[in-house]
């Protein structure tokens, strides 16, 4: 009889020892979003947004409006990639969740890039990739971008698309 009562106690003990805490995830999300910065747009960023909207208009699609809160998330991620010295979509779920909660986003997607030295070259690269082009041509209402250079002059880009 001791064995049946011991098993449920062991299961509960294991659950408490090895389960994730939602408090830790909430803390991580709060820390991620605590330092929202909306930097002034750089010339290369404005040019990228214009090139994307020109492409969309040529296809008969609606132009997208820029949005500071989207730029803040793009900037956070671009800075993160620069610090990591690697291109990634790390923590996308945090950016997506933040934009859903604070910008009224229903759908969120992003393109990232590294190393392209001009607006035209990065937009061309995205348009030549099926997945990236799908984001550019997707059913979105807003977007924004962050482009930052590392100490060696290499560019990192994060372009986020939102449908409200």
Long-range contacts (C-beta under 8 A, 24 or more apart in sequence): 28-94, 29-94, 29-97, 29-98, 32-76, 32-91, 32-94, 32-98, 33-94, 33-98, 35-76, 36-69, 36-72, 36-76, 37-72, 37-75, 37-76, 38-68, 38-69, 38-71, 38-72, 38-75, 39-71, 39-75, 39-146, 41-66, 41-71, 42-147, 44-118, 44-119, 44-147, 44-155, 45-145, 45-146, 45-147, 47-119, 47-120, 48-119, 48-122, 48-123, 48-145, 48-147, 48-157, 48-159, 49-143, 49-144, 49-145, 51-119, 51-120, 51-123, 52-123, 52-136, 52-143, 52-159, 55-123, 55-127, 55-136, 55-137, 56-136, 56-137, 59-137, 61-137, 62-141, 64-140, 64-141, 64-142, 64-143, 64-161, 65-141, 65-142, 65-143, 66-142, 66-143, 66-144, 67-103, 67-142, 67-143, 67-144, 67-162, 68-144, 69-99, 69-102, 69-103, 70-99, 70-103, 70-142, 70-143, 70-144, 70-160, 70-162, 71-144, 71-145, 71-146, 73-98, 73-99, 73-160, 74-110, 74-144, 74-145, 74-146, 74-158, 74-159, 74-160, 75-146, 75-148, 75-158, 77-110, 77-112, 77-146, 77-158, 77-160, 78-146, 78-147, 78-148, 78-156, 78-157, 78-158, 79-146, 79-148, 81-112, 81-114, 81-156, 81-158, 82-148, 82-150, 82-156, 85-150, 87-112, 87-113, 87-114, 87-156, 88-112, 95-160, 99-160, 99-162, 103-142, 103-162, 103-164, 104-164, 105-162, 105-163, 105-164, 106-163, 106-164, 107-138, 107-139, 107-140, 107-161, 107-162, 107-163, 108-160, 108-161, 108-162, 108-163, 109-135, 109-138, 109-140, 109-160, 109-161, 110-135, 110-158, 110-159, 110-160, 110-161, 111-135, 111-136, 111-157, 111-158, 111-159, 111-161, 112-156, 112-157, 112-158, 112-159, 113-155, 113-156, 113-157, 113-159, 114-154, 114-155, 114-156, 114-157, 115-154, 115-155, 116-155, 116-157, 117-155, 122-155, 122-157, 126-159, 135-159, 135-161, 136-161, 138-163, 139-163
